[in-house]
Amino acid sequence: MLNGFKKFILKGNVIDMAVGVVVGVAFGNVVTALVKDLITPFIGAFGGAPDFSGIFFTINHSKFMVGDFINSVVSFLTISTTIYFAVVLPTNKLTEKMKSGKKVIPTDKTCPECLSLIPLKAKKCKFCGSAVKK
């Protein structure tokens, strides 16, 4: 029984998932701090105080604190927008470029003598001075 558990734990998938969760939590903390400490105060600078925790309404002497809910929704929307524009959009563009299959035309070549990168049309290496074939 313990041998099967040991095989399960040491499988690559479980360890990869654990690392992904830890990195995800750390990244979530970074994004939360970015939104809380930089973006929200920036929004507050233009629209007034970004804290809605004091908003409430009363029905039959029961206080409904809707301000914390509004804070959570605003925080969620801000975090989601930040993640979309800072992570998802650039990743999608990079993935599209990689999948498009467009070949990159080289602009440099390697000098056979000193192995430096030189322009493709160069006849002589600018580093070692040796003649280079086209």
C-alpha positions in Angstrom: 0.0 0.0 0.0 2.7 2.5 0.9 4.7 1.5 -2.2 1.7 2.6 -4.4 1.4 5.9 -2.6 5.1 6.5 -3.0 4.8 5.9 -6.8 1.8 8.2 -6.9 3.6 11.0 -5.1 6.8 10.7 -7.1 5.0 10.9 -10.4 5.9 13.9 -12.5 2.3 15.1 -12.7 1.8 15.4 -9.0 5.0 17.3 -8.4 4.4 19.5 -11.4 0.9 20.3 -10.1 2.3 21.1 -6.6 4.9 23.4 -8.1 2.2 25.1 -10.3 0.0 25.7 -7.2 2.8 27.2 -5.2 3.9 29.4 -8.2 0.2 30.3 -8.8 -0.3 31.4 -5.2 2.9 33.5 -5.3 1.9 35.1 -8.5 -1.6 35.8 -7.1 0.0 37.5 -4.2 2.1 39.7 -6.5 -1.0 40.6 -8.6 -3.0 41.4 -5.5 -0.3 43.6 -4.1 0.0 45.4 -7.5 -3.7 46.1 -7.6 -4.0 47.0 -3.9 -0.9 49.1 -3.6 -0.6 50.7 -7.0 -3.6 50.5 -9.3 -6.4 51.0 -6.7 -4.7 54.2 -5.2 -4.2 55.4 -8.8 -7.9 55.0 -9.5 -8.7 56.7 -6.2 -6.5 59.6 -7.2 -8.9 60.4 -10.1 -12.2 59.1 -8.7 -12.0 59.8 -5.0 -11.5 57.3 -2.3 -11.6 53.7 -3.7 -12.9 52.3 -0.4 -16.7 51.5 -0.3 -16.7 49.6 3.0 -18.8 52.3 4.7 -21.8 51.8 2.3 -24.8 50.1 3.9 -28.6 50.1 4.0 -31.0 49.2 6.8 -34.2 47.1 6.7 -36.1 46.5 9.9 -33.0 47.5 12.0 -30.8 45.0 10.1 -27.7 46.5 8.6 -26.7 45.2 5.2 -23.0 46.1 4.6 -22.9 46.1 0.8 -19.7 48.2 0.7 -17.4 45.2 1.4 -19.1 43.3 -1.4 -18.6 46.3 -3.8 -14.9 46.4 -2.7 -14.6 42.7 -3.5 -16.2 43.1 -6.9 -14.0 46.2 -7.8 -10.9 44.3 -6.7 -11.9 41.2 -8.7 -12.5 43.3 -11.8 -9.3 45.2 -11.4 -7.2 42.0 -10.8 -8.9 40.3 -13.8 -8.2 43.2 -16.0 -4.6 43.5 -14.9 -4.0 39.7 -15.4 -5.7 39.9 -18.9 -3.6 42.8 -20.2 -0.3 41.9 -18.4 -0.3 38.1 -18.8 -3.0 36.6 -21.1 -2.9 39.0 -24.0 0.9 39.0 -24.4 1.0 35.2 -24.0 -1.7 34.8 -26.6 0.2 37.0 -29.0 3.4 35.1 -28.4 1.6 31.8 -28.9 0.1 33.0 -32.2 3.5 34.1 -33.5 5.0 30.7 -32.6 2.1 28.8 -34.2 1.9 30.9 -37.4 4.9 29.0 -38.8 6.4 32.2 -40.3 10.1 31.7 -40.8 12.3 34.4 -39.6 14.8 35.5 -42.2 18.2 35.7 -40.7 20.0 39.0 -40.8 23.3 37.8 -39.3 25.8 35.0 -39.9 28.6 33.5 -37.9 32.3 34.2 -38.7 34.0 30.9 -39.3 37.2 32.1 -37.6 36.1 33.9 -34.4 32.5 32.8 -34.3 31.2 36.4 -33.9 27.9 37.4 -35.4 28.3 39.6 -38.4 25.8 41.1 -41.0 24.7 38.6 -43.6 26.1 40.7 -46.5 29.5 41.2 -44.9 32.5 40.1 -46.9 35.0 40.7 -44.0 34.6 40.0 -40.3 34.5 43.3 -38.3 36.0 41.6 -35.3 38.9 39.5 -36.6 39.3 40.9 -40.1 39.1 37.5 -41.9 37.4 37.1 -45.2 33.9 35.6 -45.0 32.2 33.7 -47.9 28.6 34.6 -48.7 
